[in-house]
Amino acid sequence: MKRAGVIGAGAWGTALAQVCARAGLDTTLWAREPEVIAAIAEHGENSVFLPGIALEPSIRAVGDMAALADVALILAVAPAQHLRAALAALAPHVRAGLPIVLCAKGVEQGSLKLMTQVLAETVPQAAAAVLSGPSFAGEVARGLPTAVTLACADEDLGRALAEAIATPTFRPYLAVDMIGAEAGGAVKNVLAIACGVVEGRELGRSAHAALITRGFSEMTRLAVALGGQADTVAGLCGLGDLVLTCSSPQSRNMSVGLALGRGESLQAALAGKLSVAEGVASAPAVRELARQLGVDTPICEAVAGILAGELDVDAAIRGLLSRPLREER
């Protein structure tokens, strides 16, 4: 594997392009925004989404999906709610068996499908893999140590992909359970909004720890109901990502929750943000999916209720604290 393509030039897509380039791959980064393409070509920097970080010279930014036709692997990093459209545009240029590594975290609204299901419907000739784990784009782009899960049903392909993108500071751990990896990444974004609300309302570190722990239980139950494995969710793509996203205001999702907890409206919380807070779009989809599967997810339910304007923050908190006492599981 000598050439990589990356779809989506937001902060995370740009950071992963940086990883590929540092791993020695000729890297083509597809961007929707002409200003991003121009900035990378002229200044070697994505000044729109990842300012202040010099990019590797081997990264080439393009606006035409056809430029990805001859790569050896693709990392799909378009936001979850836009991934279907991006993959549909890519499909005519994908040869049979081309590995597409899904890096978006979410559940598609309307269809309630995971990203592997979206890929199977739009680019059925591709070979799927999932990359997920605790990773802030700026840190990854600067080369700070990061470990992630790379899940692929084909173990040999998964190993080849991991070897292709690994660097001394970017370490993929292999798994075969793509569903568990996807479920962890999707649900943690919703839980991060809840943790932000706890911080914004100044409910204390004890409440914060309790919410992470009980949220992890919800994540695990939903992953298993979808056909994933609890052990997968207990790794980097579930628990690891949850701890990071719920513990730093750097997290886009947690920052939205912080604003809501401080009394701001959702519109105000999202104002001025260029990067997507995936949990806002995923929350209603996660709630509906859990209901269809008969899985109890009270924290995700509360977040979805707040975002939809069905509950105010204090009512949601009271509702969680007044639930019947039960065994811990």
Secondary structure, DSSP 8 states (H G I E B T S, - for coil): --EEEEE--SHHHHHHHHHHHHTT-EEEEE-S-HHHHHHHHHHSS-TTTSTT----TTEEEES-GGGGTT-SEEEE-S-GGGHHHHHHHHGGG--TT-EEEE------TTT---HHHHHHHH-TTSEEEEEESS--HHHHHHT--EEEEEE-SSHHHHHHHHHHH-BTTEEEEEES-HHHHHHHHHHHHHHHHHHHHHHHTT--HHHHHHHHHHHHHHHHHHHHHHT--HHHHTSIIIIIHHHHHTS-TTSHHHHHHHHHHTT--HHHHHTT--S--HHHHHHHHHHHHHHHHT---HHHHHHHHHHTTSS-HHHHHHHHHTS------
